[in-house]
Amino acid sequence: MTQPRDKVFISYSHKDKKWLDRLQTTLKPLPISIWADTQIKAGAKWSEEITGALSSAKVAVLLVSQSFLSSEFITNEELPALLEAAEKDGVTILWVALEACLYDETEISKYQSLNNPARPLDKLKGATLSEELVNIAKQIKTAVGPIPQETAARKRREISNLATRGNVLRERRDDLLKDEHVADASLQVPAQKWLLNKKTLSYLAALAILLTGVIVGYFKIPQTEIPLTTTAFGDDFEVFNEHRWSLPASGWRVESDGRLHLQSASVVLYPKGQNYRDFVMNFHLKLTDAGGAAWAVRVRDERNYYLFYLSGPGGMFPGRINVYIVKDGKFDPKNHFNSAPALVKVREAGQYDVEVTANAGLIESKIISADDGQEIKLISFKDPNDTFPSGSIGFRTVGSESFSIDELNVAPPEAQQPR
């Protein structure tokens, strides 16, 4: 029987154990199973224990440092096994930059970093370090997701309990019917019938409520389709109204500069109640670092949308723009639907005007750099399956890149601009 992959495997150099301890402490409140070689008991065979742990890993987190990259055991044993598992079994590889090192000279650079390599953990202190560790932990939790076997078993137990309660209610109803039965038909007056029916209906109503709870809690009831939006949406973030947006718990902030800032925002944030098919979206983009930026189109909810990732020189795919179809929350940066060279020079502190046009099934992105004012076509994308025919727009990060937006406007054809 194949062993289920449901654990987080942490690979690290023993010289960096203090960082392992800090990360494990931050992860402790989360309902995820974590494995590190500190769990190997004295006398056990290390290679067999590690091989077993690797075979059950769903997510691998690499604590990358100079010591990590110079470890012969890691580079010759652990890392090749993890990269093979990522290729063959879909294991998600994530990594944390502990200190400045030559990660970009290795295969690690192809995978998602949980923090900005330009700001490794050893450069952070106090509250800033704690906040970064919390952001890293939340990204790991998102990557792990629910554990299907445990979730299904729990639901089966709870549904069984609810069904048992339903049986008890039905038996109680039958007992009441027997108790209310009058042997002498001549004594059955309308008042007695009314009392019997009232009690019966009350228990049947309770049973109906119980069964409704089962359906609502354990089955996805399709939501009524939102009509297409015919008016424009705009936000300059000067006076930010949070109620207009679906906002994740972390990864974003609106500062006094009147801009929406994102960093390590692994969950998309988007305007609520907007449903566009054909539209033109414009926004001003400013990069805080050289990682790049990402925007979402036709957002159905936080788990379903098209994602466009413009990677800067410090991003995961330097000098490229990738398109992803994020469906049911499944997202792997390496598994892009389309990719093209980004013909614009992306740099730290660079400022750009971005335009996204959606016309039926075709979605195009253009960009104008403040450096030269030249308009450049980034990428054209068409989903042959039309997975998301309409939706909202949004923003998130792919890794730990940091950027901000302003002067956002989305307008369907012939719609007036918002005031």
N, C-alpha and C positions, 0 to 999 in steps of 0.2 A: 504493500500500500504506500502510495506516495505521501511523503510528509508534507503537511500544509505549510505554506509560507506565510507566517503571521508575526514575525519578530523584527525588531530593529537591531541590526548587528553594528556595533561600534568598533571601528578599527583605529588604533592609535599607537603611538610609540610610548613605551613605558617611561620615557623621559618626560612625557607630557601628561602624566597621570593626574596632576592637579586640575588640568582642564577636563579630563574625563569625569573627575569627581564633581566639578562645578556643573557640567552638563547633566549628569545623572541626577543631581540634586534638583535642578530646574525641571527635569522631566518627571520627577517622582509623582506629582499629583495626577498625571495623565494615565488613563486606562490602557496603556500599551505595554507590551512585553519587550524588555530590553536585554540584550546579551552583550557582555564584554568578557575578555579572558580572565577578569578578576573572579569570575564564577567557577573557574576550573579548580577542583579540589586537589589537595596535595596527593601525589601518587598517581593521578589520572594521566592518561596519555594525551599530551597537548594537541598533537596533530589530529587525532581522532575527534577530540572534543570540538576543536575549531571547525573541522570538516562538517561535523553534525550541525553546528550552529549556522554555518554558511548555507547548508541545505534547507534550513527553515527560515531564512531571512527574506522578508518582503521588502525591507528598506535597509540600505547600508549607509552609515554615516562615517565619513572619513575625517579624522582630526588631523589636518595637514599642517606640517611644520617642516623645518629642515631635518629634524630627527626622524620624522615619518618618512620623508623621501630618501633618507640615507639608510634606512633599515633594510637589511638584506632579506629578512624573513617577510616583511610586509611587501616589498617590491617583487620578490620571487615566489611567494606562496599566497598570501592573503589577497593582494590586489589582483593578480591574474584570475584567481578563482571568482572574485566578485565581478570583475568585468565580463567574464564568461557567463556568469549567472544573469547579468544584466542583458546580455545579447541573446541568450537562449531562453531564459525563464522570465524575463521582464522585471527583474529586481531593479528597484529604483536606487540609483547612486546619487547621494548628496554629499557635500563636503563643507567643512568649516575651516576657514583660514585662521590659524592660531598666530602665525607670525609671517613676516616677509620671507618668501622662499621662491624657488624656481618651479612652481606648480605649472606655469605656462609652457614648460618644456616637456611636460608629461601628458599622458592620456587623461589625467584628472581634469585638465582644462576644458574638456568636451562636456563635462557634466555640471549640473546645477550647484552653484555655491549658495550656502544659506546666509552668508554675510558678504560684505564687500571686501574682496581681497586687498583693496587699497587701504582698508581700515581693519586690519586683523585684530583679534581679541586682545593681544598683548599691548595694543595701543590705547585700549579703553580702560577706564577705571570707574569705581563707585557705581552710581546709579546708571550711568551710560552703559557700563558693562552688563549690569543686571538686566536692563531693558533689552539689550541685544540678545542675551541668552534666552529671554522669554520669547522674543521674535523667532529665534532659531527653533525653540521647542514647539511653537505653534505650527511652524512650517513642517516639522517632522510629523506632528499629529495629523496634519492635512494629508501628507504623503501616505501615511499608514492607512487612514480611512477606517471604516468599520471592518471587523473581522467576521467574514460571512458565516463560518461554522458556529461561532459562539453566538452571533446575533440570531441566526436561525433557530438554534437550540433554545435560546431564551424566549423567543417569540412563540415557539411551539409549546413551551411550558406554560406561558401566560395564557395563550389561547385555550389550552386544555383546562386551565383553572377556570377561565370564564365559561367554557362550555359546561363544566361541572356545576357551576353556580346556576346556569340556565336550567340544567336538569332538576336541580333542587327547587327552583321556582315552579317548574311545570308540575313536579310532584306535590308541592304545596297547593297549587291550584286545584289538582285532582282531589286532594284531601278536603279542601273547602267545598268543592262540589258535592262530595259525599256527605259532609257534615250538614250542608244546607238542604240535602234531600229530605223531603217529608213523605213518610210512608203513606199517609192518608191523603190522597189527591184532593179530597174535599177541603183540606186545610191550607192548600196552596192558594193564597190570596195574592193579588197584584203587588202588595207591599213587599211580601217575601221574595217574589221574583225580582223586584227592583233591587233589593238588598243583595241578592245572589249575583245578579249581573254586575252590580257596582264593584263588588269585591273581585269578581273574576276579571273584569276589565282593568282594575288597578294592577293586578299581578301581570296581566298580559302587557300592559303599558311598561311596567318595570322591565319585563323581558325584552321588549322592543328596544328600550333605551340601552340595555346592556349589549344587545347584539349590534346596535348602531355604533357603540363605542369600539367594539371589535373591528368593525369595518373601517371606521375612520382612523383608528390607531395603527392598523396593520396592512392596510391596502391604500394605494395611491388613487384617490378619486380625481379624475381629470378635471382641471379647472376650466371654467368658461373662457373661451378665447376672447382676449381683449381686442376691441375694435382698433383698426389702424388709426394712429394719431394723425390728425390733419392740421395741427398747429405746431409752431416752432417751439423749441426748448432752448433756453439760454441760461448761463450762470457765469457771472464775473467774479464770484467768490469774495466780493467785498463785504457783503452782509450774508453770510452763509446760512442757509436754511437746511438743517440736517434732515428735516422731515420729507424733503423732496427726493432724498437719495436712500438707496439701500446700502448701508455702510457696514463693513466688517469690524471686528473688535479692535483690530490694530493694523498698522501699516500705512496709515494716512493721517494727515492733519492739515488744517487751514490756519495759516499764520497771518500776522499783521500786515504782511506784504500783499494780502489779497490773492493768494495763490493756493491751489490744492496741491499739497506735497505728498508724494508716495515714496516709500522705501520698504523693501521686503514685504510687499503687499501681495501675498499669495492668493488672496481671495478678491475677486473682481468687485469693484464698487460701481454702481450705476444709478441713473435717475429712475425713480419708481413711476409706474403708470404710463410709460412711453412705449409705443409699439409702432416702429417705422419699418416699411419695406423699402421704398425708394426715398432717398434723402441725400442731403449734402451736410457733412459735419466739418466744422472748422474749429481749431483751437490753437492757442499759443503754447509752445513747448519749450521748457528750459531744463537742460540737463545739469544736475548737481554734481554728478561724476561722469565718468566715461563709459558707464555700463550700457546706456541706451534707454529705451522706453517701450511701453506696450499699450495698445488700445484695443478695446473689444467692440464688436459690431453684432447687431441682432442678438442681443443678450436676452435669453428667455428667463433665466434665473442665474444664480451664482454658480451653477454647475453646467450650463449649456450656452455656448456662444462661439463665435469666430474670434480668434485672437491674432493680432498682428504684432510681431516683435521686431523692432529696429534695434539691432545690436551694435553698440559702439565698440571702440578698440579694447575697452575693458570688460566687454560683455562675453556671453558664452559662445557667440558665433561672430567674431569681429568682422565688421564690414558687410554684413548680410541682413536681409529682412526675411523673416520666416512667417508663414501662415499656419495656424493650427485650428483644428475643429475640436473644441473641448466639449465632450459629450458625457453626460452623467458623472461629471466631476473627474473624468479620466484625462490626465494631462502629463505628457512626457516631453520635455524640451527637445529631445533627440528625434522624436517622431513627428516631424512637421509634415503638413500636407503639401506645402509648396515653399520654395526658397529661391531667392534671387540676390545677386550682388546689390548692395546699397550704393548708389552712385553719388551720394551726398557725403561730405566730410562731417562726421559726427565727432564731437569733442566735448570734454568737460567744460561746463559753463556755457556751452553753445546754446543759441536761441534760434527757434525755428517756427514757422507757421505751417501747420499740417492741414491738409484737406482730404477728406474721405468721401467718395461718392458711391452710392449704391443705386444701381438701376437694374431692376428685375434680379437676375441671378449674378450679375457682374458687379464686383466691388473693387474700386481702384483707390490707391493712396498716392498723394503727391506731397511734396515738401518744398518749402522755400527757406533757405538759410539766410540769417541776418548778416552773415559775413559777405555774401556777394549778391544776394537778392535773386539768384537764379532759381527758377522753378524746375524741379526734377521729379519725374515719375518714379515712384518707388516700386510698385508692384500692382499687377492686375490679377484678380482671383475670381474663379467661378467654381462653385460646388456643383458637380453634376447631379448630386442627389438632392440639392436644395434642402439640406438638413434643417436649417433655420430660416424659414421664409420671411420672418419679420422679428422684431424685438427692439430692445433699447440699445444704448451705447454705454461704454464703460471704460475703466482703466484698472490696471494691475501691474505687477512686475512679474518677470519670469524667474529672476534670481534675486540678487540683493541690490540691483541698480536703484538709483535714487534720481527722481525727476519731479518737476512740478508743471501744472497746467493752469491756464487762465483763458479768459475770453472764449469760453466754450459756447458754440451755437450749433444746433441741429435743426434743419428745416426740411420738411417734405416738399414736393414740387409745388411751386406757386404760393407757398405759405408766407405770410407776413413775418418779418423779423420780430422777435419779442422786444418789448420796451425795457 
